[in-house]
Amino acid sequence: MNRRLAAMLVPALLAVAGCSATDQPAAPPPAARAERPSPFADCATLTAAPASAVPAPTAGQGAPLPELTLSCFTGGAPVNLRALRGPAVINVWASWCPPCRKELPAFQRLSERAAGRFQVIGVNSRDSRGGAQSIGEDFGVRFPMLVDQGDAFERALNRNAFPLTVFVGADGRVRHTDSTGALDDATLTALVRTHLGVAVDA
């Protein structure tokens, strides 16, 4: 009788031991862990005109954006700058540039105040992906971000400055470029009013 009872208990004990050993989920291998999500918006909307864009100024004012294709930080289809729909404010920056870091929060606030009348777009230039990601996370930057691994955009504009801000009219032509240093909310408000004809609250 005791032998029969022992024979029945042993498989049951082994089954219980096996269940308790697998209760803890195994940690995924390092290669299987997902990358941190990008803080930036995707670029799908960049070639669509803002919902309530201002009328295009008289044609012929300023040069068109360069014929240049840049990748989007979040992936997806590359963006041809000639296909961008203005009005737009393009901020060229890098994580290693102190004035760039100083002004990024003002550009984020500007994007929130744009209210569909113009776009705020970033171009991360000559930078590492990790550096751009960290700065975007630290400062809560959420507007769309293009990536220029070299300095093709600056060279196409005949500029070599950080930070660089480009104001693009509704017709896709460059109205103004600014390389005076870190821009604040009041200065951005004035520049948008002067060069894009859009009034935004400071």
Secondary structure, DSSP 8 states (H G I E B T S, - for coil): -HHHHHHHHHHHHHHHHHHHHTSS-----GGGS-----SS--STTTTS--TT------TTSS-B--S-EEEETT-SS-EEGGG--SSEEEEEE-TT-HHHHHHHHHHHHHHHHSTTSSEEEEEEES--HHHHHHHHHHHT--S-EEEESSSHHHHHTT---SSEEEEE-TTSBEEEEE-SS---HHHHHHHHHHHH------
